């Protein structure tokens, strides 16, 4: 069942002045030299790597599980080194909102799905062009607003140019997931507060939004939620918006959650075919990598011992 979307707001979108939690002491980054010293690189190197005319990124495409193509942009090695240093020295000191289950240690898609098991309704939607929606202006603003980071506008601009490509946050850079979670912090806070007041559960796994609970999720609730998402700079994809009641097939990120977290029948069938193909593969490197990837995912889901055994056979052949 799909509720028609509307931009009308019947409940005020009150702003939540929330910021990610800082772990550790404050830092002052007033000049380019301050940033270079923190990252352990030469100032001239930072300036050069921040110039898009002097850096060459690699573009890859990979198929999405749900269909379509995902575009990945890989920075050159020297820039990757600097980006990882920014991640360690700055971004990793901030904790994303508890509702964010992707791109963080100790959380998985199964954790995201598990909190929505056995609910009267499951509402889900997909944020359209999640990473490209985060433009360089938003990244610059994030560095200016992070608590405990006394960052000058010029340093914030330099950081944003080091971490963005073609004016937005690129999917494929090592720092993009952490930045996306931090920029979505206020969104996560607003939706968590809205759901908690109604006794519901909110969760976000990257660009997948899920709300579940008892009672009714009305057209007015949907308008408010999607208006909140748009107001925070994350418009939804109407084609991937859905509402399922308890008697219907409820899925979260491709996993069934009606009574427990489990694989849909079609996914199980596809995995069996993949395992069989891997056992017949003559490329041991590809066979091992893909089999290990599937094994790890299936063990997270649990209750799929037959499939685990099939993929283990492919691993053992290597």
C-alpha positions as CSV (number, residue, x, y, z in Angstrom):
1,X,0.0,0.0,0.0
2,X,1.4,3.4,-1.0
3,X,0.2,6.7,0.3
4,X,0.2,9.6,-2.1
5,X,2.9,12.2,-1.2
6,X,2.1,15.8,-0.6
7,X,4.2,18.9,0.2
8,X,1.6,20.4,2.6
9,X,2.7,20.5,6.2
10,X,0.1,20.4,8.9
11,X,2.6,20.1,11.8
12,X,5.3,22.7,12.1
13,X,8.8,21.6,11.2
14,X,10.5,22.8,14.4
15,X,14.3,22.9,14.0
16,X,16.4,20.8,16.3
17,X,19.7,22.4,17.1
18,X,21.5,19.1,17.4
19,X,25.2,18.4,16.7
20,X,27.2,15.2,16.7
21,X,28.9,14.3,19.9
22,X,32.6,15.1,20.1
23,X,35.1,12.6,21.5
24,X,38.3,14.3,22.8
25,X,39.3,17.9,23.2
26,X,38.8,21.0,21.0
27,X,41.0,21.8,18.0
28,X,41.8,25.1,16.4
29,X,42.3,25.3,12.6
30,X,42.6,28.9,11.7
31,X,45.2,28.7,8.9
32,X,46.2,26.3,6.2
33,X,49.4,25.8,8.1
34,X,47.4,24.6,11.1
35,X,45.6,22.0,8.9
36,X,48.8,20.9,7.3
37,X,50.5,20.4,10.7
38,X,47.5,18.4,12.0
39,X,47.5,16.1,9.0
40,X,51.3,15.8,8.8
41,X,51.6,17.0,5.2
42,X,53.2,20.1,3.5
43,X,51.0,23.1,3.1
44,X,51.8,23.3,-0.6
45,X,50.7,19.7,-1.0
46,X,47.3,20.5,0.4
47,X,46.8,23.5,-1.8
48,X,47.8,21.4,-4.9
49,X,45.5,18.5,-4.0
50,X,42.5,20.8,-3.5
51,X,42.8,22.1,-7.0
52,X,40.5,20.0,-9.2
53,X,42.5,21.0,-12.3
54,X,45.5,19.2,-10.9
55,X,43.9,16.0,-9.6
56,X,42.6,13.1,-11.7
57,X,39.8,11.0,-10.2
58,X,38.8,7.6,-11.6
59,X,35.2,6.9,-12.4
60,X,33.8,3.4,-11.9
61,X,30.3,2.0,-12.4
62,X,28.9,-1.0,-10.5
63,X,25.4,-2.5,-10.8
64,X,23.0,-1.9,-8.0
65,X,21.3,-4.9,-6.3
66,X,17.9,-3.2,-6.9
67,X,18.7,-2.4,-10.5
68,X,20.4,0.5,-12.2
69,X,24.0,1.7,-12.0
70,X,26.0,3.1,-9.1
71,X,28.6,5.7,-10.0
72,X,31.8,5.6,-7.9
73,X,34.6,8.2,-8.0
74,X,38.0,7.2,-6.7
75,X,40.5,9.9,-5.8
76,X,44.2,9.7,-6.7
77,X,46.4,7.9,-4.1
78,X,48.0,11.1,-2.7
79,X,44.6,12.6,-2.1
80,X,43.3,9.4,-0.6
81,X,46.1,9.6,2.0
82,X,45.1,13.1,2.9
83,X,41.4,12.2,3.1
84,X,42.1,9.3,5.4
85,X,44.2,11.6,7.6
86,X,41.2,14.0,7.7
87,X,39.0,11.0,8.7
88,X,41.3,10.0,11.5
89,X,42.2,13.4,12.9
90,X,38.8,15.2,12.5
91,X,35.8,13.1,11.3
92,X,36.3,10.0,13.5
93,X,36.2,12.2,16.6
94,X,32.4,12.7,16.1
95,X,29.7,10.1,16.8
96,X,26.8,9.8,14.3
97,X,23.3,9.7,15.6
98,X,22.2,6.3,17.0
99,X,19.6,6.0,14.3
100,X,22.3,5.8,11.6
101,X,23.3,2.2,11.2
102,X,25.4,2.4,8.0
103,X,29.1,3.4,7.7
104,X,30.0,2.8,11.4
105,X,31.7,0.1,13.5
106,X,29.5,-2.3,15.4
107,X,26.3,-1.7,13.3
108,X,25.0,-3.5,10.2
109,X,22.0,-3.7,7.9
110,X,20.7,-6.6,10.0
111,X,20.8,-4.3,13.1
112,X,18.8,-1.8,11.1
113,X,16.2,-4.4,10.0
114,X,16.0,-6.1,13.4
115,X,14.5,-3.0,15.2
116,X,11.5,-3.1,12.8
117,X,10.5,-6.7,13.4
118,X,6.9,-7.5,14.2
119,X,5.4,-4.0,13.8
120,X,1.9,-3.0,12.8
121,X,3.3,-0.9,10.0
122,X,6.6,-0.4,8.2
123,X,7.1,2.8,6.2
124,X,10.2,3.0,4.0
125,X,11.5,5.4,1.5
126,X,14.8,6.1,-0.3
127,X,16.6,9.4,-0.4
128,X,17.1,10.5,-4.0
129,X,20.8,10.9,-5.0
130,X,22.0,10.8,-1.4
131,X,25.6,11.6,-1.9
132,X,25.2,14.1,-4.8
133,X,22.6,16.0,-2.8
134,X,25.4,16.9,-0.3
135,X,27.1,19.8,-2.2
136,X,30.4,21.5,-1.3
137,X,28.5,24.3,0.4
138,X,27.0,21.9,2.9
139,X,30.4,20.2,3.6
140,X,32.0,23.6,4.2
141,X,29.1,24.5,6.5
142,X,29.5,21.2,8.4
143,X,33.2,22.0,9.3
144,X,32.1,25.5,10.4
145,X,29.5,24.2,12.8
146,X,31.1,21.0,14.3
147,X,31.4,21.5,18.1
148,X,35.0,21.7,19.4
149,X,36.4,22.5,15.9
150,X,37.4,26.2,15.8
151,X,37.7,26.3,12.0
152,X,38.1,29.5,10.0
153,X,36.1,29.9,6.8
154,X,39.2,29.6,4.6
155,X,40.2,26.3,6.2
156,X,36.6,25.0,6.0
157,X,36.7,25.9,2.3
158,X,40.0,24.0,1.8
159,X,38.7,20.9,3.6
160,X,35.6,20.9,1.5
161,X,37.6,21.1,-1.8
162,X,39.8,18.3,-0.6
163,X,36.8,16.1,0.1
164,X,34.4,17.0,-2.8
165,X,34.6,16.4,-6.5
166,X,32.7,18.3,-9.1
167,X,30.9,20.3,-6.4
168,X,29.5,17.5,-4.3
169,X,30.3,14.7,-2.1
170,X,31.6,11.7,-4.2
171,X,30.5,8.2,-3.5
172,X,33.8,6.3,-3.5
173,X,36.0,8.6,-1.5
174,X,37.0,7.1,1.9
175,X,35.6,10.1,3.9
176,X,32.2,10.5,2.2
177,X,30.3,8.0,4.4
178,X,31.4,9.7,7.6
179,X,30.6,13.1,6.2
180,X,27.1,12.0,5.0
181,X,26.3,10.6,8.5
182,X,27.4,13.9,10.2
183,X,25.5,16.1,7.8
184,X,22.4,13.9,8.3
185,X,22.7,14.2,12.1
186,X,20.0,16.9,12.4
187,X,17.7,15.0,10.1
188,X,18.1,11.8,12.2
189,X,17.5,13.8,15.4
190,X,14.3,15.4,14.0
191,X,12.8,12.2,12.8
192,X,13.8,10.3,16.0
193,X,12.0,12.9,18.1
194,X,8.9,12.8,15.9
195,X,8.7,9.0,16.1
196,X,9.5,8.8,19.8
197,X,6.6,11.0,20.6
198,X,4.4,8.5,18.9
199,X,6.0,5.4,20.3
200,X,7.5,4.5,16.9
201,X,11.0,3.5,15.7
202,X,13.0,5.4,13.2
203,X,16.2,4.2,11.5
204,X,18.4,5.2,8.6
205,X,20.8,2.9,6.7
206,X,22.7,5.2,4.3
207,X,19.9,6.5,2.0
208,X,17.2,4.0,3.2
209,X,14.7,5.5,5.7
210,X,12.5,3.2,7.8
211,X,9.8,4.0,10.3
212,X,7.8,1.3,12.1
213,X,5.5,0.9,15.1
214,X,2.0,0.3,16.4
215,X,-1.1,2.3,15.5
216,X,-1.5,4.1,12.2
217,X,0.9,5.9,10.0
218,X,-1.4,8.4,8.3
219,X,-1.1,10.5,5.2
220,X,-0.5,13.5,7.5
221,X,2.5,11.6,9.0
222,X,3.9,10.9,5.6
223,X,3.6,14.5,4.5
224,X,5.4,15.6,7.6
225,X,8.2,13.1,7.3
226,X,8.8,13.7,3.6
227,X,8.6,17.5,4.2
228,X,11.2,17.1,6.9
229,X,13.4,15.2,4.6
230,X,13.1,17.8,1.9
231,X,13.7,20.7,4.4
232,X,16.9,19.0,5.5
233,X,18.1,18.8,1.9
234,X,17.3,15.1,1.2
235,X,14.2,14.7,-1.1
236,X,12.7,11.2,-1.4
237,X,12.4,9.0,-4.4
238,X,8.6,8.4,-4.7
239,X,9.1,5.3,-6.7
240,X,10.8,3.7,-3.7
241,X,8.3,4.9,-1.1
242,X,6.2,2.2,0.5
243,X,3.9,1.5,3.5
244,X,3.1,-2.1,4.5
245,X,0.7,-3.3,7.2
246,X,1.3,-6.4,9.4
247,X,-0.7,-8.7,7.1
248,X,1.5,-7.7,4.1
249,X,5.0,-8.5,3.1
250,X,7.2,-6.1,5.2
251,X,10.8,-5.6,4.1
252,X,13.6,-3.4,5.3
253,X,16.7,-3.1,3.0
254,X,15.7,-6.3,1.2
255,X,15.1,-8.4,4.4
256,X,11.8,-9.7,5.6
257,X,10.8,-8.4,9.1
258,X,7.2,-9.6,9.6
259,X,8.2,-12.1,12.4
260,X,12.0,-12.1,12.3
261,X,14.8,-11.0,10.1
262,X,15.1,-13.4,7.2
263,X,15.8,-13.6,3.5
264,X,12.9,-13.4,1.0
265,X,12.3,-16.5,-1.1
266,X,13.5,-14.9,-4.3
267,X,16.7,-13.7,-2.6
268,X,17.4,-17.2,-1.2
269,X,16.9,-18.6,-4.7
270,X,19.3,-16.1,-6.2
271,X,21.9,-16.8,-3.5
272,X,21.7,-20.6,-4.3
273,X,22.3,-19.9,-8.0
274,X,25.3,-17.6,-7.1
275,X,26.8,-20.3,-4.8
276,X,26.4,-22.9,-7.6
277,X,28.0,-20.6,-10.1
278,X,30.9,-20.0,-7.8
279,X,31.6,-23.7,-7.2
280,X,31.9,-24.0,-11.0
281,X,34.1,-21.0,-11.5
282,X,37.6,-21.5,-12.8
283,X,38.9,-18.2,-11.3
284,X,39.9,-19.0,-7.7
285,X,40.6,-15.4,-6.8
286,X,37.1,-14.2,-7.8
287,X,35.5,-17.3,-6.3
288,X,37.1,-16.8,-2.9
289,X,36.4,-13.1,-2.7
290,X,32.7,-13.4,-3.7
291,X,32.1,-16.5,-1.6
292,X,33.6,-14.8,1.5
293,X,31.5,-11.7,0.9
294,X,28.3,-13.7,0.7
295,X,29.3,-15.8,3.8
296,X,29.8,-12.7,5.9
297,X,26.5,-11.3,4.9
298,X,24.6,-14.6,5.4
299,X,26.1,-15.1,8.9
300,X,24.9,-11.6,9.8
301,X,21.4,-12.4,8.7
302,X,21.5,-15.8,10.5
303,X,19.1,-18.8,10.1
304,X,20.5,-19.6,6.7
305,X,22.8,-22.5,7.4
306,X,22.0,-24.3,4.1
307,X,23.2,-21.3,2.1
308,X,26.2,-20.8,4.4
309,X,27.2,-24.4,3.7
310,X,26.9,-23.9,-0.1
311,X,29.2,-20.9,-0.1
312,X,31.6,-22.6,2.2
313,X,32.0,-25.3,-0.4
314,X,33.0,-22.6,-2.9
315,X,35.6,-21.3,-0.4
316,X,37.0,-24.8,0.3
317,X,37.5,-25.4,-3.5
318,X,40.0,-22.6,-3.4
